[in-house]
Amino acid sequence: MKFNMDKLDQIFDKQTVLYNKFRRVDPTLPLLPVNLSSKENQRVFRNCALDLIEELMEAIHELKNKSHRQTNVVDYDEEAFREELVDTATYLIELLLLAGYDADKFYADYSKKNATNHMRIESGY
């Protein structure tokens, strides 16, 4: 699969627009990017992270094979599962925006960490 930076840029742009719409509804939300040395801004970041976890748990809930289950349930609601994963990704992008990332900065940091992980695997870390 070929990576397209334009698409990542669009995702960050769309989430910025959405966040700014939320700010019109709730003017107490801070401007992007936030100063994470502020207690209030850390609360906003933490709440967004908790929302991400909640959405991820909703995705996991769509999977019916629990670790204690003896039978194999092959049916699950793939559409609902994928929707929850997109919700999770939406909150991740919002967290990145809150922390001052844009698509280019995220791609650079991700690429650096990805290279480190490859090196660790290859070196038997």
Sequence and secondary structure as in RCSB ss.txt:
>XXXX:A:sequence
MKFNMDKLDQIFDKQTVLYNKFRRVDPTLPLLPVNLSSKENQRVFRNCALDLIEELMEAIHELKNKSHRQTNVVD
YDEEAFREELVDTATYLIELLLLAGYDADKFYADYSKKNATNHMRIESGY
>XXXX:A:secstr
    HHHHHHHHHHHHHHHHHHHHH TTS  SS  TTSHHHHHHHHHHHHHHHHHHHHHHHH    TT SS    
  HHHHHHHHHHHHHHHHHHHHHTT  HHHHHHHHHHHHHHHHHHHHHT 
